[in-house]
């Protein structure tokens, strides 16, 4: 089974100058865990996930340990950090040049790439243009439907 047989052809993408506030709104509105970042030619330039937002909002564990008695955990400090972050462009927190795959790749290989790179989705690109996305859930269901007579 190939990626093109089960990939999601509809996806939500934003431009590199999109503010993080808008990214968060879209993630929430469409119940997504990621957004794809594309240029005007629909070429993939990055991906942003809730994990990216999380990493930029909260202190690193080493900072947390080093500053437990300081202001780092005060609500007003965290709120100020959040307010600074939400007006920045998504390019400041996105993953640049994410792993991407061809629609002709076997889904088993796509799943192996997800495991190897510790990601839950892979953009699908053909001739440098974004054509879709495949997630670990898509692969799981694709394999179950194909190989189990009860589905």
C-alpha angles and dihedrals in degrees: 000000000000129000091244090063095062107016122119109252093189117068140154117247136174135197122255093255094057112125118243089239089063091045090056091047092052093046089053097041095052096034092240133154095203143025127206120229116216137171127232091279091055091250114151113245102162152337131232125200137182086257089062091052091046093052092052097045101048129053120258113258092248090053090047092054094043095049106034092127095045134075097278094103099040112119094233091054092050091046091051091050090050093050090051092049100048094063095052123097118262089243088077093065106021125106106250121219095005122195109279134183142205121252087236094060115114111252091234089061091046089053091049090052090051091053093045093050096036094236130135098210138031126203114233114224131184123182089351092302124115108243102167148313135255126205134198088252091056090053093046093051092042091055094044094049093047097044106033121070092205095068 
